[in-house]
Amino acid sequence: MTTETPFRLRSVGVSAYGPSLLYGFSSGVIAPVIAISAIERGASIAVAGLVVSLMGIGSIISNIPAGVMTTRFGERRSMIWAAAINAAGLALCLGDVGLWLFSIGVLAQGMAGAVFQLARQSYLTEVVPLAMRARAMSTLGGMARIGAFIGPFAGAGLIKLYGLDSAYAASLVAILGAGAIAYTVPDLPSHTSAEDTSTWSITRGHWRVLATLGVGVLLLSAIRQTRQVVMPLWAQHLHLDPSTSSILFGVSGALEALVFYPAGLVMDRWGRRAVAVPCTLVMGLSFLAMPLTHGAVTLGVAATVMGIGNGIGSGIVNTLGADVAPAIGRPTFLGVWRELADGGAALGPVILSAVTALAGLASGIIVSGVVGFAAAAVLFRFVPRRDTIR
C-alpha cells in the first residue's frame, strides 16, 4: 500500500519563489534611480516622471498578450523569454545611451515583468493543491516584497561605491539569475485544447465574474497604489524632512513583508473573504486617519496601520484570480485579470490627483479612503465562498 506524499511549499521554493525574490530585488534596486538616470540623459523633471511611468505602462499593454503567450508556449518558456527581454532592457539602460534608448529599456522591463509574473502565477496555480493555494500565492507576493525592500538598500551601497550604473548591473545579474532558475523548471502540461481560448472568448465566457469580483480587485489595486503616493505627499504637507518620510515608508514596507504568510494561512483556513475585506477596510480607515495626523509620530501610526492592512492582503489578487480562472485557457484569463488589477493601480493615483486639484490634498486622501470602503463592499459581496472554490 502506498501513501501520497503531502505537498510542501518548500518543494517549489527555488523554482517559484527564487525568481520572485530576484525579480523583486531587480525592480527595487533600480526604482529609486530611474528618474535620476533619465534627468542625466537630458530629461526634464516632467519627462523623467513619464519615463518612470513607462514601467507600469509596459505592464498594462502586455498583460493580455502575456496570457496568450503563456497559453500557447507554456509557463517555463514564457518565463525564460521574459527574463531575456528584461535583461535586454536593462542592458539598454547601462552606459552612455541616449534618453530614447533608455526609455525603450525601461518600457521593455515593464513588458517583460508582466509576462514573468503571469507565468509564475499560472505555474503555482497548476502545481500547488487548492488547500495551500493562498499560502503559495501570498508567499509569492511576500518574496517579491522582500526583494523590493532589500533592493534600494543594496543599490544605495553599490551606487556609493561604483556609481549609478552599478544599480542596473546588479538588477541585470538578478534577472539573469531568475531566468536561469526558470530554465530548470519542469514543463507543465500544455494549455492548448480544441476549445477556443482566445482573449475574446475567455472574456465573453467569464464576463460576470470580471464585471463583479474583477471590479473589487480593480478598486483594491487602486487604493494599494495610492498608498505609495499619499504618505510622502502628506509628509511633505507636514513639512517633515525627506529622511523622516523615507524611514516611515520603510517601516510600513517592512511590516507588509512580515505578515504575508499568516495572511495566506488565514485565507486557506477561513476563506478569502476573511482577508480581502479586512485588508481593504483597514487601508480605508488609515487613509481617513491620515489627514488628522500632525507630526511624525501620528503619521507613523497611520503608516503602520496602512502597512499592516496592505500586508494582510498579500497575494489576495493572485489567489482570487487562481480561484476563478478556468482550467482551459487559464493564462489567457489571468492576463485579463491582471489587466483589471493594473488598471486599478493606474486609476488610484489619478483619482487622488484629480480630487486634490479640485478640493485639496486632505479631500483627495479621504476620497481615496472611500475607494477602499467600496472595495470592501464589492469583495464582501462577490468573493466566492470557500466551498465553491475549485
C-alpha positions in Angstrom: 0.0 0.0 0.0 1.4 3.4 -0.9 0.6 6.7 0.7 0.7 10.0 -1.1 3.4 12.3 0.0 1.9 15.6 1.3 2.7 18.7 -0.7 5.1 21.2 0.9 5.7 24.7 -0.2 9.4 24.2 0.1 9.3 21.7 -2.7 8.7 24.7 -5.1 10.7 27.1 -3.0 13.5 27.6 -5.5 11.6 27.2 -8.7 8.7 29.5 -7.8 10.0 31.8 -5.1 13.6 32.2 -6.1 12.7 34.1 -9.3 10.1 36.1 -7.4 12.7 37.3 -4.8 15.2 38.1 -7.6 12.6 39.9 -9.7 11.6 42.0 -6.7 15.2 42.8 -5.9 15.8 43.7 -9.6 12.9 46.2 -9.5 13.7 47.5 -6.1 17.4 48.2 -6.8 16.6 50.5 -9.8 13.3 52.0 -8.8 14.8 55.0 -6.9 17.3 55.8 -9.7 15.3 55.6 -13.0 14.2 59.3 -12.7 17.7 60.4 -11.9 19.1 58.4 -14.8 16.6 60.0 -17.2 17.5 63.5 -16.0 21.2 62.7 -16.5 20.3 61.8 -20.1 18.7 65.2 -20.7 15.1 64.7 -19.5 13.2 67.5 -17.7 11.6 66.6 -14.3 8.2 66.1 -16.1 9.7 63.9 -18.7 11.6 61.9 -16.1 8.3 61.2 -14.4 6.9 60.0 -17.7 9.9 57.7 -18.1 9.3 56.2 -14.7 5.7 55.5 -15.6 6.8 53.5 -18.6 7.4 50.5 -16.3 3.7 50.5 -15.4 2.6 51.3 -19.0 4.7 48.3 -20.2 2.9 46.0 -17.8 -0.6 47.3 -18.8 0.0 46.9 -22.5 1.5 43.4 -22.1 -0.9 41.6 -19.6 -3.3 40.3 -22.2 -0.5 39.3 -24.7 1.3 37.7 -21.8 -1.7 35.5 -21.2 -2.0 34.5 -24.8 1.8 33.8 -24.9 1.7 31.6 -21.8 -1.3 29.7 -23.0 0.5 28.9 -26.3 4.1 28.3 -25.2 3.7 27.3 -21.5 4.9 28.8 -18.3 8.6 27.7 -18.5 9.4 29.1 -21.9 7.4 32.3 -21.2 9.5 32.9 -18.1 12.7 32.3 -19.9 11.8 34.7 -22.7 10.6 37.3 -20.3 13.9 37.2 -18.4 15.8 37.5 -21.7 13.7 40.6 -22.7 14.1 42.2 -19.3 17.9 41.6 -19.4 18.0 43.3 -22.9 16.0 46.2 -21.5 18.5 46.6 -18.6 21.4 46.4 -21.0 19.9 49.4 -22.8 20.0 51.3 -19.5 23.7 50.7 -19.0 26.3 53.1 -20.2 26.2 56.3 -22.0 23.0 55.8 -24.1 20.5 58.5 -25.1 17.2 59.2 -23.5 15.2 57.3 -26.2 17.1 54.1 -25.9 17.0 54.4 -22.1 13.2 54.8 -22.2 12.8 51.8 -24.5 14.8 49.8 -22.0 12.5 50.8 -19.1 9.4 50.0 -21.2 10.8 46.6 -22.1 11.3 45.8 -18.4 7.7 46.6 -17.7 6.5 44.4 -20.5 8.7 41.5 -19.6 7.7 41.8 -16.0 4.1 41.3 -16.9 4.9 38.1 -18.7 7.1 36.7 -16.0 4.6 37.5 -13.2 1.7 36.0 -15.0 3.6 32.8 -15.9 4.7 32.3 -12.3 1.1 32.8 -11.1 -0.1 30.3 -13.6 2.6 27.8 -12.7 1.8 27.9 -9.0 -1.9 27.6 -9.7 -1.2 24.4 -11.6 1.3 22.7 -9.2 0.0 23.7 -5.7 -3.0 21.9 -4.3 -6.1 24.0 -3.5 -5.7 23.6 0.2 -2.4 25.5 0.1 -3.1 27.9 -2.8 -3.5 31.1 -0.8 -0.3 30.4 1.2 1.5 29.8 -2.1 0.2 33.0 -3.6 0.8 35.1 -0.5 4.4 33.8 -0.3 4.9 34.6 -3.9 3.9 38.2 -3.2 5.9 38.2 0.0 9.1 37.2 -1.7 8.7 39.9 -4.2 8.1 42.5 -1.4 11.2 41.3 0.5 13.3 41.6 -2.7 11.9 45.1 -3.4 12.6 46.0 0.2 16.2 44.9 0.1 16.9 46.3 -3.4 17.1 50.0 -2.6 19.5 49.5 0.3 21.8 47.3 -1.8 21.5 49.8 -4.6 22.5 52.7 -2.3 25.6 50.9 -1.2 26.6 50.0 -4.8 26.0 53.4 -6.1 28.1 54.9 -3.3 31.0 52.7 -4.3 30.7 52.3 -8.0 28.3 54.8 -9.4 24.8 54.9 -10.8 25.3 52.2 -13.5 26.1 49.6 -10.8 22.4 49.6 -9.8 21.4 48.5 -13.3 24.3 46.0 -13.4 23.0 44.4 -10.1 19.5 44.4 -11.5 20.8 42.6 -14.6 22.6 39.9 -12.6 19.4 39.3 -10.6 17.3 38.9 -13.7 19.8 36.5 -15.3 19.6 34.5 -12.1 15.8 34.4 -12.3 16.0 33.3 -15.9 18.5 30.6 -15.0 16.2 29.2 -12.3 13.2 29.4 -14.7 15.3 27.3 -17.2 15.4 24.4 -14.6 11.6 24.5 -14.0 9.9 21.4 -15.5 7.4 21.9 -18.3 3.8 21.7 -17.3 1.0 20.1 -19.4 0.0 22.1 -22.4 -2.8 24.6 -22.0 -3.9 24.2 -25.6 -7.1 22.3 -26.5 -9.8 22.1 -29.0 -11.7 24.7 -27.1 -11.5 28.4 -28.1 -9.0 30.1 -25.7 -8.8 33.4 -27.4 -9.0 36.5 -25.2 -12.4 37.5 -26.6 -13.9 34.0 -25.9 -12.5 33.8 -22.4 -13.7 37.3 -21.6 -17.1 36.7 -23.0 -17.5 33.4 -21.2 -16.5 34.8 -17.8 -17.8 38.4 -18.1 -19.9 38.1 -14.9 -17.0 37.4 -12.6 -14.9 40.0 -14.4 -17.6 42.6 -14.0 -18.2 41.8 -10.3 -15.3 40.3 -8.5 -13.0 41.9 -11.1 -14.3 45.4 -10.1 -13.5 44.6 -6.5 -9.9 43.8 -7.5 -9.7 47.0 -9.5 -10.7 49.1 -6.5 -8.4 47.2 -4.2 -5.5 47.8 -6.6 -6.4 51.5 -6.8 -6.1 52.1 -3.1 -3.0 49.9 -2.8 -1.2 52.0 -5.5 -2.4 55.3 -4.0 -0.9 54.5 -0.6 2.6 54.8 -2.2 1.8 58.3 -3.2 -0.2 59.5 -0.2 2.2 59.1 2.6 5.1 61.1 1.0 2.8 63.8 -0.1 1.2 64.2 3.4 4.7 64.1 5.0 5.7 67.0 2.8 2.5 68.7 3.7 3.5 68.4 7.3 7.0 69.8 6.4 8.7 66.6 7.5 12.2 66.2 6.1 12.7 63.6 3.3 14.8 61.3 5.5 11.9 61.1 8.1 9.5 60.4 5.3 11.7 57.6 3.9 12.0 56.0 7.3 8.3 55.9 7.8 7.8 54.5 4.3 10.5 51.8 5.1 8.8 50.8 8.3 5.5 50.5 6.6 7.1 48.3 3.9 8.8 46.1 6.5 5.5 45.4 8.2 4.0 44.4 4.9 6.8 41.9 4.4 6.3 40.3 7.8 2.7 39.3 7.6 2.3 37.7 4.2 2.4 34.0 5.3 -0.1 34.4 8.1 -2.4 36.1 5.6 -2.2 33.1 3.3 -2.8 30.7 6.2 -6.0 32.6 7.2 -7.2 32.5 3.6 -6.6 28.8 3.3 -8.3 28.0 6.6 -11.2 30.5 6.8 -11.7 31.6 3.2 -10.6 34.6 1.0 -13.2 37.0 2.4 -11.5 36.7 5.9 -8.5 38.6 4.4 -9.9 40.6 1.4 -12.5 42.6 3.5 -10.2 43.4 6.5 -7.4 44.4 4.1 -9.5 47.0 2.3 -11.3 48.2 5.5 -8.0 48.8 7.4 -6.4 50.6 4.5 -9.5 52.7 4.0 -9.5 53.7 7.7 -5.8 54.5 7.6 -6.5 56.9 4.7 -9.3 58.6 6.7 -7.0 58.9 9.7 -4.1 60.4 7.8 -5.5 64.0 7.4 -5.9 64.0 11.2 -2.1 63.5 11.8 0.0 66.5 12.7 3.6 65.2 13.0 6.0 62.3 12.5 4.6 60.2 15.4 1.0 60.3 14.4 1.8 59.9 10.7 4.0 56.9 11.7 1.0 55.3 13.4 -1.2 55.8 10.3 1.6 54.5 8.1 1.9 51.5 10.3 -1.8 50.7 10.1 -1.7 51.2 6.4 1.3 48.8 6.0 -0.4 46.1 8.1 -3.6 46.5 6.1 -1.8 46.1 2.8 0.4 43.3 4.1 -2.5 41.1 5.3 -3.8 41.3 1.7 -0.6 39.9 0.3 -1.4 37.5 -2.5 -5.1 38.2 -2.5 -5.3 39.3 -6.1 -3.4 36.3 -7.4 -5.3 33.9 -5.1 -8.7 35.2 -6.3 -7.6 35.1 -9.9 -6.4 31.5 -9.5 -9.7 30.6 -7.8 -12.0 31.8 -10.6 -9.7 31.1 -13.6 -10.9 28.3 -15.9 -8.7 25.2 -16.3 -8.7 25.6 -20.1 -7.2 29.0 -21.1 -6.2 29.8 -17.6 -3.2 32.0 -18.5 -5.4 34.0 -21.0 -8.0 34.6 -18.3 -5.2 35.6 -15.8 -4.0 38.1 -18.4 -7.4 39.8 -18.4 -7.5 39.6 -14.6 -4.1 41.3 -14.2 -5.2 44.0 -16.7 -8.0 44.9 -14.2 -5.6 45.0 -11.3 -3.1 47.1 -13.3 -5.9 49.4 -14.5 -6.9 50.0 -10.9 -3.3 50.7 -10.0 -3.2 53.4 -12.7 -6.6 54.8 -11.7 -5.9 55.2 -8.0 -3.3 58.0 -8.2 -5.4 59.7 -10.9 -8.4 59.9 -8.5 -6.1 61.3 -5.8 -4.6 63.9 -8.2 -8.0 65.0 -9.6 -9.7 65.5 -6.2 -6.6 67.2 -4.8 -6.6 69.6 -7.7 -10.3 70.4 -7.0 -10.5 70.4 -3.2 -7.1 70.0 -1.7 -4.9 67.1 -0.5 -6.9 66.2 2.6 -10.0 65.7 0.5 -8.1 63.7 -2.1 -6.9 61.3 0.7 -10.4 61.0 2.1 -11.9 60.1 -1.3 -9.2 57.5 -1.7 -10.2 56.0 1.6 -13.8 55.8 0.4 -12.4 53.8 -2.6 -11.1 51.3 0.0 -14.6 51.0 1.6 -16.1 50.5 -1.8 -13.6 47.7 -2.5 -14.5 46.1 0.8 -18.2 46.1 0.0 -17.7 44.7 -3.5 -15.3 42.0 -2.3 -17.7 41.0 0.6 -20.5 40.5 -1.9 -18.6 38.7 -4.6 -15.7 36.8 -3.2 -16.6 33.1 -3.7 -17.5 31.0 -0.7 -14.9 28.6 0.4 -16.9 25.5 -0.5 -17.3 26.7 -4.1 -13.6 27.2 -4.9 -12.2 24.6 -7.3 
